Amino acid sequence: MMKTIGQINMLIFLTTQVGTFPIKYLGVPINPSWLHVIDWLPLVEKNNKKLDIWKGGLMSIAGRVVLIDASLSNTAIYLLPKTIIEKLDKTRRTFFWQGGGTKKKYHLIRWTKICKHKKKGGLGIRNLRKMNISLMTKWWWKLDNEIGLWQEIVRFKYLKNDPIHIVRHRQNDSAIWFDLLKIKDVYLQGRKMVVRNGQKTLFWKDTWVFERPLASLFPDLFKICLQLNASVAFVKQNSANFSRWLVDGLRNDWEQIMCRVNEISVTNDEDRVIWNFGKKARFSVRSMYKALTVDDSGPYFKKIWKGKIPAKIKIFL
């Protein structure tokens, strides 16, 4: 019996290949340390094959628009560095304008305008950078609302029971966590707290009573407050201390805030996180991307897009 087990272990050892980092997951390189540009080149080459020049020669400009937007649809474009996004966009721009030709052509419209929604003067091609940010904010939502093994590990290692507002970059942070911290403020713009017991809601820094945090609505009060990270429950029980007397406008602002705070009834349930930008207060990548592009502006050529004419004519017009 022992001999048989030994033979099985030896067979497993001989047939198992020893791998090295970075490894690939869903076509994206994974590495415990920092990823270099060279580690992302297989993703760039894969996208280049999807947008080969010979394919453009067989398509109209409308077909090229569809293929450009679909070229990265099945790729998990999380954590893409700026250099790689520029390389991918360069390939997409060249494919759009040159099609099947090898001769360089002028780019008549800015690529940022082409990437706008059709209702804002663009062609509806997704902006890679904004899509990348939208996908990364989904990780913050899962960390905030879901229970799982990786959430427990991240909370234990990085959060240490602190609110996400307080977390800052440290020297020993992993590369992925460092990238997530870069877009934390973007996620917080759509995050809103529903106060129940008030223990997990930060009085000044969370969005809970108004549509923006109190720290941004009343910056002068926030600067002189001595409890910047106080919870709602703490303020309701103990009020707040300031470094100097509140006079005139500051006193009126504080009374206005406390009037709204006293209207909120406290229960024994835990505070709940909801999403301001999404339907039914639930996070979605679509809602985050829409929020990132809300400032885009341009004319909506509704009659053209709704017209019963070929798509290549619509794009030309």
ChimeraX attribute file (.defattr): number of C-alpha atoms within 10 A of each C-alpha:
attribute: neighborCount
match mode: 1-to-1
recipient: residues
	/A:1	6
	/A:2	7
	/A:3	8
	/A:4	9
	/A:5	10
	/A:6	11
	/A:7	12
	/A:8	12
	/A:9	11
	/A:10	12
	/A:11	11
	/A:12	11
	/A:13	11
	/A:14	9
	/A:15	8
	/A:16	9
	/A:17	8
	/A:18	6
	/A:19	7
	/A:20	7
	/A:21	12
	/A:22	16
	/A:23	13
	/A:24	11
	/A:25	9
	/A:26	10
	/A:27	15
	/A:28	19
	/A:29	16
	/A:30	17
	/A:31	17
	/A:32	11
	/A:33	12
	/A:34	12
	/A:35	16
	/A:36	10
	/A:37	12
	/A:38	9
	/A:39	18
	/A:40	19
	/A:41	14
	/A:42	13
	/A:43	17
	/A:44	16
	/A:45	13
	/A:46	13
	/A:47	18
	/A:48	17
	/A:49	11
	/A:50	14
	/A:51	22
	/A:52	14
	/A:53	18
	/A:54	13
	/A:55	16
	/A:56	20
	/A:57	15
	/A:58	12
	/A:59	14
	/A:60	15
	/A:61	21
	/A:62	18
	/A:63	15
	/A:64	22
	/A:65	20
	/A:66	12
	/A:67	20
	/A:68	22
	/A:69	16
	/A:70	14
	/A:71	16
	/A:72	17
	/A:73	11
	/A:74	9
	/A:75	13
	/A:76	14
	/A:77	20
	/A:78	17
	/A:79	16
	/A:80	18
	/A:81	15
	/A:82	12
	/A:83	11
	/A:84	16
	/A:85	16
	/A:86	13
	/A:87	14
	/A:88	18
	/A:89	17
	/A:90	13
	/A:91	17
	/A:92	21
	/A:93	17
	/A:94	19
	/A:95	25
	/A:96	23
	/A:97	18
	/A:98	18
	/A:99	23
	/A:100	19
	/A:101	14
	/A:102	10
	/A:103	8
	/A:104	9
	/A:105	11
	/A:106	9
	/A:107	12
	/A:108	7
	/A:109	10
	/A:110	10
	/A:111	17
	/A:112	12
	/A:113	19
	/A:114	19
	/A:115	18
	/A:116	20
	/A:117	21
	/A:118	18
	/A:119	16
	/A:120	20
	/A:121	18
	/A:122	23
	/A:123	17
	/A:124	17
	/A:125	19
	/A:126	19
	/A:127	20
	/A:128	19
	/A:129	17
	/A:130	16
	/A:131	18
	/A:132	19
	/A:133	24
	/A:134	24
	/A:135	19
	/A:136	21
	/A:137	25
	/A:138	16
	/A:139	14
	/A:140	20
	/A:141	19
	/A:142	13
	/A:143	17
	/A:144	17
	/A:145	11
	/A:146	10
	/A:147	10
	/A:148	9
	/A:149	7
	/A:150	10
	/A:151	17
	/A:152	13
	/A:153	11
	/A:154	13
	/A:155	16
	/A:156	12
	/A:157	11
	/A:158	17
	/A:159	16
	/A:160	11
	/A:161	9
	/A:162	12
	/A:163	15
	/A:164	18
	/A:165	14
	/A:166	9
	/A:167	13
	/A:168	12
	/A:169	13
	/A:170	10
	/A:171	6
	/A:172	7
	/A:173	14
	/A:174	15
	/A:175	14
	/A:176	16
	/A:177	13
	/A:178	15
	/A:179	16
	/A:180	17
	/A:181	17
	/A:182	12
	/A:183	15
	/A:184	17
	/A:185	14
	/A:186	16
	/A:187	20
	/A:188	20
	/A:189	18
	/A:190	21
	/A:191	22
	/A:192	23
	/A:193	19
	/A:194	16
	/A:195	22
	/A:196	19
	/A:197	18
	/A:198	25
	/A:199	17
	/A:200	21
	/A:201	27
	/A:202	23
	/A:203	25
	/A:204	24
	/A:205	20
	/A:206	25
	/A:207	23
	/A:208	21
	/A:209	18
	/A:210	12
	/A:211	13
	/A:212	17
	/A:213	20
	/A:214	20
	/A:215	17
	/A:216	13
	/A:217	14
	/A:218	15
	/A:219	13
	/A:220	12
	/A:221	20
	/A:222	17
	/A:223	13
	/A:224	15
	/A:225	17
	/A:226	13
	/A:227	17
	/A:228	16
	/A:229	17
	/A:230	19
	/A:231	19
	/A:232	24
	/A:233	19
	/A:234	17
	/A:235	17
	/A:236	16
	/A:237	8
	/A:238	9
	/A:239	12
	/A:240	14
	/A:241	13
	/A:242	13
	/A:243	10
	/A:244	9
	/A:245	10
	/A:246	14
	/A:247	9
	/A:248	8
	/A:249	10
	/A:250	14
	/A:251	13
	/A:252	11
	/A:253	17
	/A:254	14
	/A:255	12
	/A:256	11
	/A:257	15
	/A:258	13
	/A:259	11
	/A:260	11
	/A:261	15
	/A:262	10
	/A:263	9
	/A:264	13
	/A:265	10
	/A:266	16
	/A:267	11
	/A:268	9
	/A:269	11
	/A:270	15
	/A:271	17
	/A:272	16
	/A:273	19
	/A:274	20
	/A:275	21
	/A:276	20
	/A:277	20
	/A:278	17
	/A:279	10
	/A:280	9
	/A:281	14
	/A:282	13
	/A:283	20
	/A:284	18
	/A:285	17
	/A:286	14
	/A:287	18
	/A:288	26
	/A:289	19
	/A:290	18
	/A:291	17
	/A:292	15
	/A:293	15
	/A:294	11
	/A:295	9
	/A:296	15
	/A:297	14
	/A:298	14
	/A:299	10
	/A:300	14
	/A:301	15
	/A:302	11
	/A:303	9
	/A:304	14
	/A:305	17
	/A:306	9
	/A:307	10
	/A:308	9
	/A:309	10
	/A:310	10
	/A:311	16
	/A:312	14
	/A:313	13
	/A:314	17
	/A:315	14
	/A:316	8
	/A:317	9
